Structures are given as structure tokens and as C-alpha cells.
Amino acid sequence: MARIEWVKHRLENWGRWSQQRETGALGYPRQSTFARLAPQSGRMEASVPVSDLEASETDQAVKSLQLSQSHLYLAVVYTYAKGLPRQQVARKMARAESTISRNLEDADRAIARWLDERQEARAAAKRSLSP
């Protein structure tokens, strides 16, 4: 199976958000969004702003894997939040790289399912509040 691109994109954003959170303390980045858009000295790398709301929701989805599917959780955290290459993730988890690839595919599906269920629950709650 292949990766789900929109989930992969969300995980990439979540990874950047997680790394900013680790360096910024209390879940807030060290710099304002405007300051983060400016290139860092010596680095000419474009920075894509990350929506805190989307990243927080993705964080909840990732954490939902922690107890029931811890191997998927670890594969996602090592790959995106820690930024490790697949080879190092495989070594840390004592698995083949192909297994890590499959774990990431499975994590995509589990996260997509979690996000869809949450969206459906919000829509149902909204309908119940409407006259």
C-alpha cells in the first residue's frame, strides 16, 4: 500500500511543530510567526508556517496510537518529531526498513480514521445543536 499524502503532509507539519515546541518551552515557539518567516542567518531554507490548531489535532491523533498501537506511534515519533532517517528508525526499533515503511502506511490509515471520526462527531454535535 502507499502512503496517504494528506496525512503524510500533516505529519510533516506536526513534526516541525513538535520540534519548535521542544525548543520553545510550554508548547509555544521561541519566535513569533512573522519572525519565523524570515530566513535564519546562513540558512536560505523556506519555512512553511504550521497551524497550531491542525498540529495540535494531529498530536492528539498520534497520541491515540500510543497505547493500542505503540509500534506505529514510535515509528511516527522517530520519523517526524525526532526527524530520524528511516534507516535509524529501523535500527532503533530493531526492524527492517520495509517494516518501518509499512508501519508508517498503517499509521497513516489509523490517523486518517481518527481524524475522520472526530470530524463526524463534530458534525453530529453541530447538527444536534441546530433547530
Steps between C-alpha positions, in 0.01 A plus 500: 500500500602859456511787743201732531646829376280739699576311823872491414490878447325549836762282670781703342339819633443335838868400509610860444249617763625239748861604448410868549309410813801318644726800448243763598373367836138477613381405152569840352765573238797720593416749227186660368362370171624814325855454630500133397424599140826695473799293388742402776857623467691267274194292411297576191232241571135597463289446807137399462284638781329225697146539628508443876140377493568243226826390662331464838227286347762289322683467833184358658461257210862385535464460876190286445738236357720496809315237704331285239762506221823608663716379210318739265529779755877449532551485124314832459676674790849389395436590136324835538544643851862385535580535128692174477565340160320172437821300541552633854133446587533139387813455709342658811192281469699189400298456181560499127462825309217342300318431828539865603358604163203272558459635855484855363237392245296337777541810717370716212184291482449500879551877521270564204233285665542687833474839327194391298325373814575826679365703208184286489451546875533878462249501214255291704536733798440800275187336354365425846536866597314623191122537525 
